């Protein structure tokens, strides 16, 4: 969400939900196309998953689950381990109480070893984290994680907040299944441009818009005029946090400020600008239909909670959230969108953001998140979940391979009843002041109580929000730990309350403000960088602290906050080569690919002989599908450094992905000659040869890989594809 009340909108025609037909085995041509891509390019993730289901069914035949009671009983009996691998346990809080062998493997233990099902391994040397995916991949390779899994039933099934193709390969190497659709499919659906098209196919309208590449302000105005959008516009790029990749354009001066982030990005979404509030709804699309949770309001941009204008900072769930008409329309749209996702080959949990026009009351599709989200703890602990089962249980059911025969329409009707929606709210609390300190004391996770005079005091340890006994209590899950730096934008923790945190005017209530202030007061800090000698002065001086803060935020996926730390460097250092190089990388990770391209170009100007900014610049160019420019850069690097591994491997991937298999094979061959022990480049060579019809040569590569890496997923699939 770009701002709390000011995002593009227009007019709509409401369409009632169409009746859903039985969907076992249902798939359209687009789903088949995606599955083919996954099988051929990603090593057959979907085929392995389906094969795993069939194997489970053969080993442990089970009767069809015909009721919610059967579903609950199944997960209480099923001893197969399921692990949530992520930075923290927040997104799936409490699921372990519904699933017999559900455990959390997390980088940060918010409970200091007191939660029976949370495991955090000891720190090991690792490359700098650049995303949550990197954290998860580090965990999947950690010796203590493997030992923990062995003690608790083996690698089993894995669920994530975020994962990538590397995660899938690591899971396969462990012998584990990933219980989400393939990473490549999720990435495609994550595009805001693709979301518009999906909505159009499903009959779920987006804000009046035009999808087009933008080359300049005059052309933008022409596109807007042709689409009847007016000149007060919102432009949104395809990927990245919508709060940081949404640009408001009223005139040419506005456009010039954001041109680097818009021009050259490929297709962007150009929308009419309107006043709105945001809402969120989560759902799960299955072979029997889509199940839909309650509509939630969102907390956006409150200065007490976040320093970021338009930043998400919480949710509310209550029976009177928005009008009955809006709630019914949102549910109908979500059902239709679930149908479309299934046709695309996606199944399981997803979230939709809807925008409600403050002037007209119209409802528009805002954004798709094909995953669990920050709102998931609210959905999975609503009253309907305790009357029936949490929504996420149906995601697990869809991937379990167990047959079931439930009636989604009946469940959806029951879950929509006001008595099945109780009142809760959650607030994500950040440090909002522009200060830099080291935490010396931090509040522990558990139940806190507000006294009659408004003080917030620790009451007792708990790890479940249901332990809250009244509106004078709250559950706090700490994130920032003793020894961490507290700086503007640092995540302090999550606070969950009974009742609302906002009033009817969408402002924080006095009670909510008291809770926020009380939790913040529980943190104790000391200034960073005391004058204790030359080493201390260097490593705790302002530039070093800011760089370290940037690394720390990058490690948990908070790329905008990592960038904010760089922006606070002293003026003389802000435009340095290292700062520009790092800025290019962080902007790329944040999905701001045009700005990333510009930052890497700036680093190249500062160090003309350096190859690393040119290698870095290939990434945003590839993300923008500017493949020709990326190839030119890679070739320029090879002219300077003919054996550069990164340049050759990226060029090989570019040629392969564009169907230029001869060129890909040539580069992969050079890489194999230089790095004969690198199984990934051998796999790339094998697949390029396979595409060229040289099956025998491809099989040689795959066999050599499997001789030393018997669980290598891509080599296994390559050998199977060759035999087919």
FENJOVEN-V983683 format. One record per residue. N is the residue number from 1. RES is the residue in one small letter. SS is DSSP state (hx for helix, st for strand, lp for the rest). Layout:
n: [N | N]
res: [RES | RES]
ss: [SS | SS]
//
This chain:
n: [1 | 2 | 3 | 4 | 5 | 6 | 7 | 8 | 9 | 10 | 11 | 12 | 13 | 14 | 15 | 16 | 17 | 18 | 19 | 20 | 21 | 22 | 23 | 24 | 25 | 26 | 27 | 28 | 29 | 30 | 31 | 32 | 33 | 34 | 35 | 36 | 37 | 38 | 39 | 40 | 41 | 42 | 43 | 44 | 45 | 46 | 47 | 48 | 49 | 50 | 51 | 52 | 53 | 54 | 55 | 56 | 57 | 58 | 59 | 60 | 61 | 62 | 63 | 64 | 65 | 66 | 67 | 68 | 69 | 70 | 71 | 72 | 73 | 74 | 75 | 76 | 77 | 78 | 79 | 80 | 81 | 82 | 83 | 84 | 85 | 86 | 87 | 88 | 89 | 90 | 91 | 92 | 93 | 94 | 95 | 96 | 97 | 98 | 99 | 100 | 101 | 102 | 103 | 104 | 105 | 106 | 107 | 108 | 109 | 110 | 111 | 112 | 113 | 114 | 115 | 116 | 117 | 118 | 119 | 120 | 121 | 122 | 123 | 124 | 125 | 126 | 127 | 128 | 129 | 130 | 131 | 132 | 133 | 134 | 135 | 136 | 137 | 138 | 139 | 140 | 141 | 142 | 143 | 144 | 145 | 146 | 147 | 148 | 149 | 150 | 151 | 152 | 153 | 154 | 155 | 156 | 157 | 158 | 159 | 160 | 161 | 162 | 163 | 164 | 165 | 166 | 167 | 168 | 169 | 170 | 171 | 172 | 173 | 174 | 175 | 176 | 177 | 178 | 179 | 180 | 181 | 182 | 183 | 184 | 185 | 186 | 187 | 188 | 189 | 190 | 191 | 192 | 193 | 194 | 195 | 196 | 197 | 198 | 199 | 200 | 201 | 202 | 203 | 204 | 205 | 206 | 207 | 208 | 209 | 210 | 211 | 212 | 213 | 214 | 215 | 216 | 217 | 218 | 219 | 220 | 221 | 222 | 223 | 224 | 225 | 226 | 227 | 228 | 229 | 230 | 231 | 232 | 233 | 234 | 235 | 236 | 237 | 238 | 239 | 240 | 241 | 242 | 243 | 244 | 245 | 246 | 247 | 248 | 249 | 250 | 251 | 252 | 253 | 254 | 255 | 256 | 257 | 258 | 259 | 260 | 261 | 262 | 263 | 264 | 265 | 266 | 267 | 268 | 269 | 270 | 271 | 272 | 273 | 274 | 275 | 276 | 277 | 278 | 279 | 280 | 281 | 282 | 283 | 284 | 285 | 286 | 287 | 288 | 289 | 290 | 291 | 292 | 293 | 294 | 295 | 296 | 297 | 298 | 299 | 300 | 301 | 302 | 303 | 304 | 305 | 306 | 307 | 308 | 309 | 310 | 311 | 312 | 313 | 314 | 315 | 316 | 317 | 318 | 319 | 320 | 321 | 322 | 323 | 324 | 325 | 326 | 327 | 328 | 329 | 330 | 331 | 332 | 333 | 334 | 335 | 336 | 337 | 338 | 339 | 340 | 341 | 342 | 343 | 344 | 345 | 346 | 347 | 348 | 349 | 350 | 351 | 352 | 353 | 354 | 355 | 356 | 357 | 358 | 359 | 360 | 361 | 362 | 363 | 364 | 365 | 366 | 367 | 368 | 369 | 370 | 371 | 372 | 373 | 374 | 375 | 376 | 377 | 378 | 379 | 380 | 381 | 382 | 383 | 384 | 385 | 386 | 387 | 388 | 389 | 390 | 391 | 392 | 393 | 394 | 395 | 396 | 397 | 398 | 399 | 400 | 401 | 402 | 403 | 404 | 405 | 406 | 407 | 408 | 409 | 410 | 411 | 412 | 413 | 414 | 415 | 416 | 417 | 418 | 419 | 420 | 421 | 422 | 423 | 424 | 425 | 426 | 427 | 428 | 429 | 430 | 431 | 432 | 433 | 434 | 435 | 436 | 437 | 438 | 439 | 440 | 441 | 442 | 443 | 444 | 445 | 446 | 447 | 448 | 449 | 450 | 451 | 452 | 453 | 454 | 455 | 456 | 457 | 458 | 459 | 460 | 461 | 462 | 463 | 464 | 465 | 466 | 467 | 468 | 469 | 470 | 471 | 472 | 473 | 474 | 475 | 476 | 477 | 478 | 479 | 480 | 481 | 482 | 483 | 484 | 485 | 486 | 487 | 488 | 489 | 490 | 491 | 492 | 493 | 494 | 495 | 496 | 497 | 498 | 499 | 500 | 501 | 502 | 503 | 504 | 505 | 506 | 507 | 508 | 509 | 510 | 511 | 512 | 513 | 514 | 515 | 516 | 517 | 518 | 519 | 520 | 521 | 522 | 523 | 524 | 525 | 526 | 527 | 528 | 529 | 530 | 531 | 532 | 533 | 534 | 535 | 536 | 537 | 538 | 539 | 540 | 541 | 542 | 543 | 544 | 545 | 546 | 547 | 548 | 549 | 550 | 551 | 552 | 553 | 554 | 555 | 556 | 557 | 558 | 559 | 560 | 561 | 562 | 563 | 564 | 565 | 566 | 567 | 568 | 569 | 570 | 571 | 572 | 573 | 574 | 575 | 576 | 577 | 578 | 579 | 580 | 581 | 582 | 583 | 584 | 585 | 586 | 587 | 588 | 589 | 590 | 591 | 592 | 593 | 594 | 595 | 596 | 597 | 598 | 599 | 600 | 601 | 602 | 603 | 604 | 605 | 606 | 607 | 608 | 609 | 610 | 611 | 612 | 613 | 614 | 615 | 616 | 617 | 618 | 619 | 620 | 621 | 622 | 623 | 624 | 625 | 626 | 627 | 628 | 629 | 630 | 631 | 632 | 633 | 634 | 635 | 636 | 637 | 638 | 639 | 640 | 641 | 642 | 643 | 644 | 645 | 646 | 647 | 648 | 649 | 650 | 651 | 652 | 653 | 654 | 655 | 656 | 657 | 658 | 659 | 660 | 661 | 662 | 663 | 664 | 665 | 666 | 667 | 668 | 669 | 670 | 671 | 672 | 673 | 674 | 675 | 676 | 677 | 678 | 679 | 680 | 681 | 682 | 683 | 684 | 685 | 686 | 687 | 688 | 689 | 690 | 691 | 692 | 693 | 694 | 695 | 696 | 697 | 698 | 699 | 700 | 701 | 702 | 703 | 704 | 705 | 706 | 707 | 708 | 709 | 710 | 711 | 712 | 713 | 714 | 715 | 716 | 717 | 718 | 719 | 720 | 721 | 722 | 723 | 724]
res: [x | x | x | x | x | x | x | x | x | x | x | x | x | x | x | x | x | x | x | x | x | x | x | x | x | x | x | x | x | x | x | x | x | x | x | x | x | x | x | x | x | x | x | x | x | x | x | x | x | x | x | x | x | x | x | x | x | x | x | x | x | x | x | x | x | x | x | x | x | x | x | x | x | x | x | x | x | x | x | x | x | x | x | x | x | x | x | x | x | x | x | x | x | x | x | x | x | x | x | x | x | x | x | x | x | x | x | x | x | x | x | x | x | x | x | x | x | x | x | x | x | x | x | x | x | x | x | x | x | x | x | x | x | x | x | x | x | x | x | x | x | x | x | x | x | x | x | x | x | x | x | x | x | x | x | x | x | x | x | x | x | x | x | x | x | x | x | x | x | x | x | x | x | x | x | x | x | x | x | x | x | x | x | x | x | x | x | x | x | x | x | x | x | x | x | x | x | x | x | x | x | x | x | x | x | x | x | x | x | x | x | x | x | x | x | x | x | x | x | x | x | x | x | x | x | x | x | x | x | x | x | x | x | x | x | x | x | x | x | x | x | x | x | x | x | x | x | x | x | x | x | x | x | x | x | x | x | x | x | x | x | x | x | x | x | x | x | x | x | x | x | x | x | x | x | x | x | x | x | x | x | x | x | x | x | x | x | x | x | x | x | x | x | x | x | x | x | x | x | x | x | x | x | x | x | x | x | x | x | x | x | x | x | x | x | x | x | x | x | x | x | x | x | x | x | x | x | x | x | x | x | x | x | x | x | x | x | x | x | x | x | x | x | x | x | x | x | x | x | x | x | x | x | x | x | x | x | x | x | x | x | x | x | x | x | x | x | x | x | x | x | x | x | x | x | x | x | x | x | x | x | x | x | x | x | x | x | x | x | x | x | x | x | x | x | x | x | x | x | x | x | x | x | x | x | x | x | x | x | x | x | x | x | x | x | x | x | x | x | x | x | x | x | x | x | x | x | x | x | x | x | x | x | x | x | x | x | x | x | x | x | x | x | x | x | x | x | x | x | x | x | x | x | x | x | x | x | x | x | x | x | x | x | x | x | x | x | x | x | x | x | x | x | x | x | x | x | x | x | x | x | x | x | x | x | x | x | x | x | x | x | x | x | x | x | x | x | x | x | x | x | x | x | x | x | x | x | x | x | x | x | x | x | x | x | x | x | x | x | x | x | x | x | x | x | x | x | x | x | x | x | x | x | x | x | x | x | x | x | x | x | x | x | x | x | x | x | x | x | x | x | x | x | x | x | x | x | x | x | x | x | x | x | x | x | x | x | x | x | x | x | x | x | x | x | x | x | x | x | x | x | x | x | x | x | x | x | x | x | x | x | x | x | x | x | x | x | x | x | x | x | x | x | x | x | x | x | x | x | x | x | x | x | x | x | x | x | x | x | x | x | x | x | x | x | x | x | x | x | x | x | x | x | x | x | x | x | x | x | x | x | x | x | x | x | x | x | x | x | x | x | x | x | x | x | x | x | x | x | x | x | x | x | x | x | x | x | x | x | x | x | x | x | x | x | x | x | x | x | x | x | x | x | x | x | x | x | x | x | x | x | x | x | x | x | x | x | x | x | x | x | x | x | x | x | x | x | x | x | x | x | x | x | x | x | x | x | x | x | x | x | x | x | x]
ss: [lp | lp | lp | lp | lp | st | st | st | lp | lp | lp | lp | lp | lp | lp | lp | lp | lp | lp | lp | lp | lp | lp | lp | lp | lp | lp | lp | hx | hx | hx | hx | hx | hx | hx | hx | hx | hx | hx | hx | hx | lp | lp | lp | hx | hx | hx | hx | hx | hx | hx | hx | hx | hx | hx | hx | hx | hx | hx | lp | lp | lp | lp | lp | st | lp | lp | hx | hx | hx | hx | hx | hx | hx | hx | hx | hx | lp | lp | lp | lp | st | st | st | st | st | lp | lp | lp | hx | hx | hx | lp | lp | hx | hx | hx | lp | lp | lp | lp | st | st | st | st | st | lp | lp | lp | lp | lp | lp | lp | lp | lp | lp | lp | st | st | lp | lp | lp | lp | lp | lp | lp | lp | lp | lp | lp | lp | hx | hx | hx | hx | hx | hx | hx | hx | hx | lp | lp | hx | hx | hx | hx | hx | hx | hx | hx | hx | lp | lp | lp | lp | lp | st | st | st | st | lp | lp | lp | lp | hx | hx | hx | hx | hx | hx | hx | hx | hx | hx | lp | lp | st | st | lp | lp | lp | lp | hx | hx | hx | hx | hx | hx | hx | lp | lp | hx | hx | hx | hx | hx | hx | hx | hx | hx | hx | hx | lp | lp | lp | st | lp | lp | st | st | st | st | st | lp | lp | lp | hx | hx | hx | hx | hx | hx | hx | hx | hx | hx | lp | lp | lp | lp | lp | lp | st | st | st | st | lp | lp | lp | lp | lp | lp | lp | lp | lp | st | st | st | st | lp | lp | hx | hx | hx | hx | hx | hx | hx | hx | hx | hx | hx | lp | lp | lp | lp | st | st | st | st | st | st | st | st | st | st | st | st | st | st | st | st | st | st | st | st | lp | lp | st | st | st | st | lp | lp | lp | st | st | st | st | st | lp | lp | lp | lp | lp | lp | lp | lp | lp | lp | lp | st | st | st | st | st | st | lp | lp | lp | lp | lp | lp | hx | hx | hx | hx | hx | hx | hx | hx | hx | hx | hx | hx | hx | hx | hx | hx | hx | hx | hx | hx | lp | lp | lp | lp | st | st | st | st | st | st | st | st | st | st | lp | lp | lp | lp | lp | st | st | st | st | st | st | st | lp | lp | lp | lp | lp | lp | hx | hx | hx | hx | lp | lp | lp | hx | hx | hx | hx | hx | lp | lp | lp | hx | hx | hx | hx | hx | hx | hx | hx | hx | hx | lp | lp | lp | st | lp | lp | lp | hx | hx | hx | hx | hx | hx | hx | hx | lp | lp | hx | hx | hx | lp | lp | lp | st | st | st | st | st | st | st | lp | lp | lp | lp | lp | st | st | st | st | st | st | lp | lp | lp | lp | st | st | st | st | st | lp | lp | lp | lp | lp | st | st | st | st | st | lp | lp | lp | lp | hx | hx | hx | lp | lp | lp | lp | lp | st | st | st | st | st | st | lp | lp | lp | lp | lp | lp | st | st | st | lp | lp | lp | st | st | st | st | st | st | st | st | lp | lp | lp | st | lp | lp | lp | lp | lp | st | lp | hx | hx | hx | hx | hx | hx | hx | hx | hx | hx | hx | hx | lp | lp | st | st | st | st | lp | lp | lp | lp | lp | lp | hx | hx | hx | hx | hx | hx | lp | lp | hx | hx | hx | hx | hx | hx | hx | hx | hx | hx | hx | hx | hx | hx | lp | lp | lp | hx | hx | hx | hx | hx | hx | hx | hx | hx | lp | lp | lp | hx | hx | hx | hx | lp | lp | hx | hx | hx | hx | hx | hx | hx | hx | hx | hx | hx | hx | hx | lp | lp | lp | hx | hx | hx | hx | hx | hx | hx | hx | hx | hx | hx | hx | hx | hx | lp | lp | lp | lp | lp | hx | hx | hx | hx | hx | hx | hx | hx | hx | hx | hx | hx | lp | lp | lp | hx | hx | hx | hx | hx | hx | hx | hx | hx | hx | hx | hx | hx | hx | lp | lp | lp | lp | hx | hx | hx | hx | hx | hx | hx | hx | hx | hx | hx | hx | hx | lp | lp | lp | hx | hx | hx | hx | hx | hx | hx | hx | hx | hx | hx | hx | hx | hx | lp | lp | lp | lp | hx | hx | hx | hx | hx | hx | hx | hx | hx | hx | hx | hx | hx | lp | lp | lp | hx | hx | hx | hx | hx | hx | hx | hx | hx | hx | hx | hx | hx | hx | lp | lp | lp | lp | hx | hx | hx | hx | hx | hx | hx | hx | hx | hx | hx | lp]
//
